[in-house]
Amino acid sequence: MSGKSNRLSAKVNICQVASEMVPFAKTGGLADVLGALTPQLKKSGVNVTAFLPLYKQVKENVSNLVSTGITVKVKVGDNLVAGTIWKTQIQKADVYFIQRDEYYQRDYLYGTSSGDYKDNAERFIFFSRAVLEAIKALGLKCDIIHCHDWQSALIPVYLKTIYKKDPQLAGVKTVLTVHNLAYQGLFWHWDMKLVGLGWEYFNYKQLEFYGQVNFLKGGLVFADMLSTVSPQYAKEIQTPVFGERLDGVLRERAGDLYGIINGVDYDQWNPALDKFIPVKYTGNKIADKEKNKQALQKKCGLPVTAAPMIGMIGRLASQKGFDLVSEMFGEIIRTGCQFVLLGTGEEKYHQLFREIARKYPTQVSANIAFDNSLAHLITAGADMFLMPSRYEPCGLNQLYALKYGTIPIVHETGGLADSINNYTPAGLKAGTASGFSFKNYSAGEMMSCIKSALALYEDKKSWKQLMKNAMQQDFSWEHSGKEYIALYRKLMK
């Protein structure tokens, strides 16, 4: 057997690098992805390790942190900055943390309600370079470094510049996954001094972006392979509408860009196992879902009736479609349905939905909070789940809703388009229809879609079949993990 064949049949060695990961530190979906993907890769026979900053909340949440006794030093601008390496495990996968209290011993990961931390460029320049030094100091075998979002996007840049001739990192490939193109790591041009590269890299083809330094752009240009979190989003971000002014860069890299939809942790989100819901159920005992609806109605102070209930969970922002919902709310209420909302976000939506809940106390419950147990109960208790996002790289809530037989109503974009098959009578009969979707981002189209769902709800036999179709959809990490492994194998060739 040739050396090349040997290499491809041997275990792949992957280093995951991200700024957050459950159960250690979280602000959003990136943490969920890393916390599920890393153990799944390990389970699939991949040698996988992960790197994160050692935040204050990691110290508070993790009891079995162990110091490796190793300190690394990296250049940040003109300064030599030291960091120490700590270690724990998640389901037998090693997780390393870079400690630098000056950067990470803070109450929040990236900033406060007043805005981003002023030194975020410095914090993640240090993190990116410290990870590379840590891989060397720990003697880790690493075929591929898998970077996530702008916070680690400089790693591919450094590997092809500063570390180009480093014997310990020779041959290491990089994958950069974009979880949301809107967040790019944009900093003023003088931060190029902190990056540690010459001004010749501050050009429109590499790190310069409308007069600023763009960390994500650097990664998109220098990484060996790119991915994002759904096939549809991979197409969309190559267009001016969704490309966040990076569509030209992405079109140039189209041959190296792949879309892999996120998976769901069915140990956490499964109505047959869910510890947060009063009555567990399966597709074979689907009538028990109704008991969770009644529990949700009682908890939210709504009348216990057979009226259809729409649930909505998410960040209260226009990007999530709340501008459409607010425009059509009077019409939604006139259908006679109940509406339960959970989330926090823009203050204007806090005020709007609190006022709506006061005006319609028998139909609307507005929960302006973060509440994981209530999120589970809404997912189990609602009849429909509304997710009309303007854009959605992947989305997880619609995937959770499917598993619970709570029928998604979505805007046909990104991961929502990839995961929800719009209802048709033929699709229902074939077992493929799993929800309702509308093509154009408009309040009128959303309302028509809601009315279509409410009309089918009255046909109990068809609705029950649609619920069963939804619950049979499989978005487990096992599937997504296999796609990532195929991507790694392709890169190693």
C-alpha positions as CSV (number, residue, x, y, z in Angstrom):
1,M,0.0,0.0,0.0
2,S,1.4,3.4,-0.9
3,G,2.2,6.0,1.7
4,K,-0.6,8.2,0.5
5,S,-3.1,5.4,1.0
6,N,-1.7,4.7,4.4
7,R,-2.2,8.3,5.4
8,L,-5.8,8.4,4.2
9,S,-6.7,5.2,6.0
10,A,-5.1,6.3,9.3
11,K,-6.9,8.4,11.9
12,V,-7.2,12.0,11.1
13,N,-5.8,14.4,13.7
14,I,-7.9,17.5,14.1
15,C,-7.5,20.6,16.3
16,Q,-10.8,22.5,16.7
17,V,-10.2,26.2,17.6
18,A,-13.1,28.4,18.7
19,S,-14.0,31.2,21.0
20,E,-16.8,29.3,22.8
21,M,-18.0,25.8,23.4
22,V,-20.6,24.2,25.7
23,P,-20.5,23.3,28.5
24,F,-17.6,25.7,29.1
25,A,-18.6,29.1,27.7
26,K,-21.5,30.2,25.5
27,T,-23.1,33.2,23.9
28,G,-24.8,31.5,20.9
29,G,-25.1,28.6,18.5
30,L,-21.4,28.4,17.8
31,A,-20.9,27.0,21.4
32,D,-23.6,24.3,20.8
33,V,-21.9,23.3,17.5
34,L,-18.5,22.9,19.0
35,G,-19.8,21.1,22.1
36,A,-21.6,18.5,19.9
37,L,-19.2,18.2,16.9
38,T,-16.1,17.6,19.0
39,P,-17.4,14.5,20.9
40,Q,-19.0,13.2,17.7
41,L,-15.7,13.3,15.8
42,K,-14.0,11.5,18.8
43,K,-16.8,8.9,18.7
44,S,-16.2,8.4,15.0
45,G,-12.6,7.6,15.4
46,V,-11.0,11.0,14.7
47,N,-8.2,12.1,17.0
48,V,-9.6,15.5,18.0
49,T,-8.6,18.2,20.4
50,A,-10.1,21.6,21.0
51,F,-8.7,25.0,22.1
52,L,-10.5,27.9,23.8
53,P,-9.6,31.0,25.8
54,L,-9.7,30.5,29.6
55,Y,-12.6,32.8,30.4
56,K,-13.8,33.7,33.8
57,Q,-17.0,31.6,33.3
58,V,-14.8,28.6,32.3
59,K,-13.1,28.8,35.7
60,E,-16.4,29.1,37.4
61,N,-18.1,26.3,35.5
62,V,-15.4,23.6,35.2
63,S,-14.3,21.8,38.3
64,N,-11.7,19.4,36.7
65,L,-9.4,22.0,35.1
66,V,-5.7,20.9,35.2
67,S,-2.7,23.0,34.5
68,T,-0.3,21.5,32.0
69,G,2.5,23.5,33.5
70,I,3.3,24.9,30.1
71,T,3.6,28.6,29.3
72,V,3.8,30.0,25.8
73,K,5.0,33.4,24.7
74,V,3.9,35.2,21.5
75,K,4.4,38.6,19.9
76,V,1.4,40.9,20.0
77,G,2.7,44.1,18.3
78,D,6.0,45.0,19.9
79,N,5.2,43.1,23.1
80,L,6.0,39.5,24.1
81,V,2.9,38.2,25.8
82,A,2.8,35.0,27.9
83,G,-0.1,32.6,28.4
84,T,-0.4,29.3,30.3
85,I,-2.2,26.2,29.1
86,W,-4.9,24.3,31.0
87,K,-6.7,21.1,30.1
88,T,-9.9,19.2,30.7
89,Q,-11.9,16.6,28.7
90,I,-15.3,16.4,27.1
91,Q,-16.4,12.8,26.4
92,K,-12.7,11.6,26.2
93,A,-11.7,14.5,23.8
94,D,-9.0,16.8,25.2
95,V,-9.9,20.4,25.5
96,Y,-7.1,23.0,26.1
97,F,-7.5,26.5,27.4
98,I,-5.2,29.5,26.9
99,Q,-5.0,31.5,30.1
100,R,-4.2,35.2,30.1
101,D,-6.3,36.9,32.8
102,E,-5.6,40.4,31.5
103,Y,-7.6,39.4,28.4
104,Y,-10.1,36.8,29.5
105,Q,-10.9,37.3,33.2
106,R,-14.1,39.3,32.4
107,D,-17.8,38.9,33.0
108,Y,-18.6,38.6,29.3
109,L,-16.9,36.9,26.3
110,Y,-16.8,39.7,23.7
111,G,-18.2,42.8,25.3
112,T,-20.9,44.3,27.5
113,S,-24.3,45.9,26.7
114,S,-22.4,49.1,26.1
115,G,-20.5,47.5,23.2
116,D,-17.5,45.3,22.2
117,Y,-14.4,45.3,24.3
118,K,-12.0,47.8,22.9
119,D,-9.1,45.3,22.9
120,N,-10.8,42.5,21.1
121,A,-8.3,42.6,18.3
122,E,-5.5,42.2,20.7
123,R,-7.3,39.4,22.7
124,F,-7.9,37.2,19.6
125,I,-4.6,38.0,17.9
126,F,-3.0,36.6,21.1
127,F,-5.4,33.7,21.2
128,S,-4.7,32.7,17.6
129,R,-0.9,32.8,17.9
130,A,-0.9,31.2,21.4
131,V,-2.9,28.2,20.0
132,L,-0.2,27.6,17.4
133,E,2.6,27.9,20.0
134,A,0.5,25.6,22.3
135,I,0.2,22.9,19.6
136,K,4.0,23.0,19.3
137,A,4.7,23.0,23.0
138,L,2.3,20.2,23.7
139,G,3.8,18.1,20.9
140,L,0.3,17.6,19.4
141,K,0.0,15.8,16.1
142,C,-2.2,17.9,14.0
143,D,-3.1,17.3,10.3
144,I,-5.9,20.0,10.2
145,I,-6.7,23.0,12.3
146,H,-10.4,23.7,12.0
147,C,-11.0,27.3,12.8
148,H,-14.4,28.8,13.6
149,D,-15.5,32.4,12.9
150,W,-13.4,35.6,13.0
151,Q,-12.0,35.0,16.5
152,S,-9.6,32.2,15.1
153,A,-9.6,33.3,11.5
154,L,-6.0,34.6,11.7
155,I,-4.6,31.1,12.2
156,P,-4.7,30.3,8.5
157,V,-3.0,33.6,7.8
158,Y,-0.2,33.0,10.3
159,L,0.4,29.4,9.1
160,K,1.1,30.8,5.6
161,T,3.2,33.8,6.7
162,I,4.9,33.9,10.1
163,Y,4.9,30.1,10.6
164,K,5.4,29.1,6.9
165,K,8.9,27.6,7.6
166,D,8.2,26.2,11.0
167,P,9.1,22.5,10.9
168,Q,6.6,21.6,13.6
169,L,3.7,23.0,11.7
170,A,4.8,22.0,8.2
171,G,2.0,20.5,6.2
172,V,-0.8,21.5,8.6
173,K,-3.9,22.4,6.6
174,T,-6.8,24.6,7.7
175,V,-10.5,24.7,7.4
176,L,-12.4,27.9,8.3
177,T,-16.1,27.6,9.1
178,V,-18.3,30.7,8.9
179,H,-21.2,30.5,11.4
180,N,-22.6,33.9,10.6
181,L,-20.9,36.1,8.0
182,A,-22.3,39.3,9.6
183,Y,-19.7,39.0,12.3
184,Q,-16.2,39.6,10.8
185,G,-13.8,41.0,13.3
186,L,-13.4,44.5,11.9
187,F,-10.8,46.8,13.5
188,W,-9.1,50.1,12.7
189,H,-6.2,49.9,10.3
190,W,-3.5,50.6,13.0
191,D,-4.3,47.2,14.5
192,M,-2.2,45.8,11.7
193,K,0.7,46.6,14.0
194,L,-0.7,44.2,16.6
195,V,-1.4,41.5,13.9
196,G,2.4,41.3,13.4
197,L,2.4,41.2,9.6
198,G,3.9,43.8,7.3
199,W,1.8,46.5,5.7
200,E,2.1,44.7,2.4
201,Y,-0.7,42.4,3.6
202,F,-3.0,45.3,4.2
203,N,-4.4,45.3,0.6
204,Y,-7.8,44.7,-0.9
205,K,-6.9,41.1,-1.8
206,Q,-5.9,40.0,1.7
207,L,-6.6,41.8,5.1
208,E,-7.8,45.3,4.1
209,F,-11.5,45.9,4.0
210,Y,-12.8,49.4,3.3
211,G,-9.9,51.0,5.2
212,Q,-10.1,48.5,8.2
213,V,-8.5,45.2,9.1
214,N,-10.8,42.3,8.6
215,F,-9.8,39.1,10.5
216,L,-12.5,36.9,8.8
217,K,-11.5,38.1,5.3
218,G,-7.9,37.1,6.1
219,G,-9.1,33.6,7.0
220,L,-11.3,33.4,3.9
221,V,-8.4,34.2,1.7
222,F,-5.7,32.1,3.4
223,A,-7.5,29.0,4.6
224,D,-7.1,25.8,2.5
225,M,-10.8,25.0,2.7
226,L,-14.0,26.9,3.7
227,S,-17.3,25.8,5.1
228,T,-20.5,27.2,6.4
229,V,-23.4,25.8,8.3
230,S,-25.9,24.9,5.5
231,P,-25.7,24.3,1.7
232,Q,-28.1,27.1,0.9
233,Y,-26.2,29.6,3.0
234,A,-23.1,28.6,1.2
235,K,-24.8,29.7,-2.0
236,E,-26.4,32.8,-0.5
237,I,-23.2,34.3,0.9
238,Q,-21.8,34.5,-2.7
239,T,-24.4,37.0,-3.6
240,P,-24.5,40.8,-2.8
241,V,-27.7,40.4,-0.8
242,F,-26.3,38.1,1.8
243,G,-22.6,38.4,1.2
244,E,-21.9,41.2,3.7
245,R,-19.6,42.9,1.2
246,L,-17.4,39.7,1.1
247,D,-19.4,38.0,-1.7
248,G,-16.5,38.7,-4.2
249,V,-14.0,37.0,-2.0
250,L,-16.4,34.0,-1.5
251,R,-17.1,33.7,-5.2
252,E,-13.3,33.5,-5.8
253,R,-13.1,30.7,-3.3
254,A,-16.4,29.0,-4.5
255,G,-14.5,25.8,-5.4
256,D,-13.3,25.4,-1.9
257,L,-16.5,26.4,-0.1
258,Y,-18.9,23.7,1.3
259,G,-22.1,23.8,3.2
260,I,-22.7,21.3,6.0
261,I,-25.9,21.7,8.1
262,N,-25.5,21.7,11.8
263,G,-26.7,18.7,13.8
264,V,-28.9,18.4,16.9
265,D,-27.9,16.9,20.2
266,Y,-30.8,14.5,20.5
267,D,-29.8,13.6,24.0
268,Q,-30.7,17.1,25.0
269,W,-33.6,17.8,22.5
270,N,-35.8,14.8,22.4
271,P,-39.4,14.6,23.7
272,A,-38.9,11.0,24.7
273,L,-36.1,12.0,27.1
274,D,-36.6,15.6,27.9
275,K,-36.3,16.3,31.6
276,F,-37.8,19.8,31.2
277,I,-41.3,18.8,30.0
278,P,-44.0,17.3,32.2
279,V,-45.1,14.5,29.8
280,K,-42.6,12.7,27.6
281,Y,-43.8,11.4,24.2
282,T,-42.8,9.8,20.9
283,G,-44.3,9.7,17.4
284,N,-46.2,6.6,18.5
285,K,-47.7,8.4,21.5
286,I,-48.2,11.7,19.9
287,A,-51.4,12.4,21.7
288,D,-49.4,13.0,24.9
289,K,-48.0,16.2,23.3
290,E,-51.3,17.8,24.1
291,K,-50.6,17.5,27.8
292,N,-47.5,19.6,27.4
293,K,-49.6,22.2,25.6
294,Q,-51.9,22.4,28.6
295,A,-49.0,22.7,31.0
296,L,-47.6,25.5,28.8
297,Q,-50.9,27.3,28.8
298,K,-51.1,27.1,32.6
299,K,-47.5,28.3,33.1
300,C,-48.1,31.3,30.8
301,G,-51.4,32.2,32.3
302,L,-53.4,31.5,29.1
303,P,-56.8,29.7,29.0
304,V,-56.5,26.0,28.6
305,T,-58.3,25.6,25.2
306,A,-57.9,23.7,22.0
307,A,-57.0,26.9,20.1
308,P,-53.9,26.5,17.9
309,M,-50.7,27.8,19.6
310,I,-47.8,29.4,17.8
311,G,-44.5,29.5,19.6
312,M,-41.5,31.7,18.9
313,I,-38.1,31.6,20.5
314,G,-35.1,33.7,19.6
315,R,-33.2,37.0,19.7
316,L,-35.6,39.9,19.4
317,A,-34.1,41.6,16.3
318,S,-35.3,42.4,12.8
319,Q,-32.9,39.8,11.4
320,K,-35.0,37.2,13.1
321,G,-38.2,38.4,11.3
322,F,-39.7,40.3,14.2
323,D,-40.3,43.3,11.9
324,L,-42.7,41.1,9.9
325,V,-44.3,39.7,13.0
326,S,-44.9,43.2,14.5
327,E,-46.4,44.4,11.2
328,M,-48.8,41.5,11.1
329,F,-49.6,40.9,14.8
330,G,-53.1,42.3,14.7
331,E,-54.0,39.8,11.9
332,I,-52.3,37.0,13.7
333,I,-54.4,37.7,16.8
334,R,-57.6,37.8,14.7
335,T,-57.1,34.2,13.7
336,G,-58.0,33.3,17.3
337,C,-54.7,31.5,17.9
338,Q,-52.5,31.8,21.1
339,F,-49.0,33.1,20.8
340,V,-46.1,32.4,23.2
341,L,-42.8,34.3,22.8
342,L,-39.5,33.8,24.6
343,G,-36.3,35.8,24.0
344,T,-34.4,39.0,24.6
345,G,-32.9,41.5,22.2
346,E,-33.7,45.0,21.0
347,E,-35.5,47.2,23.5
348,K,-38.1,48.3,21.0
349,Y,-39.3,44.7,20.7
350,H,-39.2,44.2,24.5
351,Q,-41.6,47.1,24.8
352,L,-43.8,46.1,21.8
353,F,-44.4,42.6,22.9
354,R,-45.0,43.5,26.6
355,E,-47.6,45.9,25.4
356,I,-49.2,43.3,23.1
357,A,-49.3,40.8,26.0
358,R,-51.1,43.4,28.2
359,K,-53.6,44.1,25.4
360,Y,-54.4,40.5,24.7
361,P,-53.9,38.6,28.0
362,T,-55.9,35.6,26.9
363,Q,-54.0,35.1,23.7
364,V,-50.4,36.3,24.1
365,S,-47.6,35.5,26.6
366,A,-44.4,37.5,26.1
367,N,-41.5,36.2,28.1
368,I,-38.6,38.7,27.8
369,A,-36.0,36.4,29.3
370,F,-33.5,33.6,28.7
371,D,-35.1,30.5,30.1
372,N,-33.8,27.1,28.9
373,S,-36.6,25.1,30.7
374,L,-39.3,27.3,29.2
375,A,-37.7,27.0,25.8
376,H,-38.1,23.2,26.0
377,L,-41.7,23.5,27.2
378,I,-42.6,25.9,24.3
379,T,-40.9,23.5,21.8
380,A,-43.0,20.6,23.2
381,G,-46.2,22.5,23.9
382,A,-46.8,24.7,20.9
383,D,-48.5,23.4,17.8
384,M,-46.5,25.5,15.4
385,F,-43.1,27.2,15.6
386,L,-42.7,30.5,13.8
387,M,-39.2,31.4,12.4
388,P,-39.4,34.0,9.7
389,S,-35.7,35.1,9.7
390,R,-34.5,37.5,7.1
391,Y,-31.4,35.3,6.8
392,E,-30.5,32.2,8.8
393,P,-27.1,30.6,8.3
394,C,-28.4,27.3,9.8
395,G,-30.8,27.7,12.6
396,L,-31.4,25.2,15.4
397,N,-34.8,26.0,16.8
398,Q,-36.6,24.7,13.7
399,L,-34.6,21.4,14.0
400,Y,-35.6,21.1,17.6
401,A,-39.3,21.8,16.7
402,L,-39.3,19.1,14.1
403,K,-38.2,16.5,16.6
404,Y,-41.1,17.6,18.9
405,G,-43.7,17.5,16.2
406,T,-44.1,21.3,16.5
407,I,-44.6,22.3,12.9
408,P,-42.1,25.0,11.7
409,I,-43.3,28.0,9.7
410,V,-40.2,29.5,8.1
411,H,-38.8,32.0,5.6
412,E,-37.1,29.9,2.8
413,T,-33.6,31.0,3.4
414,G,-30.3,29.5,4.5
415,G,-30.6,26.5,6.8
416,L,-34.3,27.0,7.0
417,A,-34.6,26.3,3.3
418,D,-32.4,23.2,3.6
419,S,-34.2,21.7,6.6
420,I,-38.0,22.4,6.1
421,N,-39.9,20.8,3.3
422,N,-43.0,22.9,2.5
423,Y,-46.3,21.2,2.9
424,T,-48.1,19.9,-0.2
425,P,-50.8,17.2,-0.2
426,A,-48.4,15.0,-2.3
427,G,-45.5,15.7,0.1
428,L,-47.7,14.8,3.1
429,K,-48.6,11.5,1.5
430,A,-45.0,10.7,0.5
431,G,-43.8,11.5,4.1
432,T,-41.5,14.4,2.9
433,A,-43.5,17.4,3.9
434,S,-42.4,18.7,7.3
435,G,-43.6,22.3,7.7
436,F,-44.6,25.5,5.9
437,S,-42.3,28.0,4.1
438,F,-42.6,31.2,2.2
439,K,-40.2,32.4,-0.5
440,N,-40.2,36.2,-0.4
441,Y,-39.4,38.1,2.8
442,S,-42.6,40.0,3.2
443,A,-45.2,40.3,5.9
444,G,-48.0,39.4,3.5
445,E,-46.3,36.1,2.4
446,M,-45.6,35.2,6.0
447,M,-49.2,35.8,7.0
448,S,-50.5,33.6,4.1
449,C,-48.1,30.9,5.2
450,I,-49.4,31.1,8.8
451,K,-53.0,30.9,7.5
452,S,-52.2,27.8,5.4
453,A,-50.8,26.1,8.5
454,L,-53.9,27.1,10.6
455,A,-56.2,25.8,7.9
456,L,-54.4,22.4,7.9
457,Y,-54.5,22.3,11.7
458,E,-58.3,22.0,11.4
459,D,-57.9,18.7,9.5
460,K,-56.8,16.6,12.5
461,K,-55.9,13.5,10.4
462,S,-53.6,15.4,8.0
463,W,-52.1,17.5,10.9
464,K,-51.2,14.3,12.8
465,Q,-49.5,12.9,9.7
466,L,-47.5,16.1,9.3
467,M,-46.4,15.9,12.9
468,K,-45.2,12.3,12.4
469,N,-43.4,13.3,9.2
470,A,-41.6,16.1,11.1
471,M,-40.6,13.8,14.0
472,Q,-39.1,11.3,11.6
473,Q,-36.6,13.9,10.2
474,D,-33.0,13.0,11.2
475,F,-30.6,15.9,11.8
476,S,-28.3,14.1,14.2
477,W,-24.7,15.0,14.6
478,E,-23.8,11.6,13.3
479,H,-24.8,12.7,9.8
480,S,-23.1,16.1,10.0
481,G,-20.0,14.5,11.6
482,K,-19.6,12.2,8.6
483,E,-19.8,15.2,6.3
484,Y,-17.0,17.0,8.2
485,I,-14.9,13.8,8.1
486,A,-15.4,13.6,4.4
487,L,-14.3,17.2,4.1
488,Y,-11.1,16.5,6.2
489,R,-10.3,13.5,4.0
490,K,-10.7,15.5,0.9
491,L,-8.4,18.2,2.2
492,M,-5.7,15.6,3.2
493,K,-5.7,14.3,-0.4
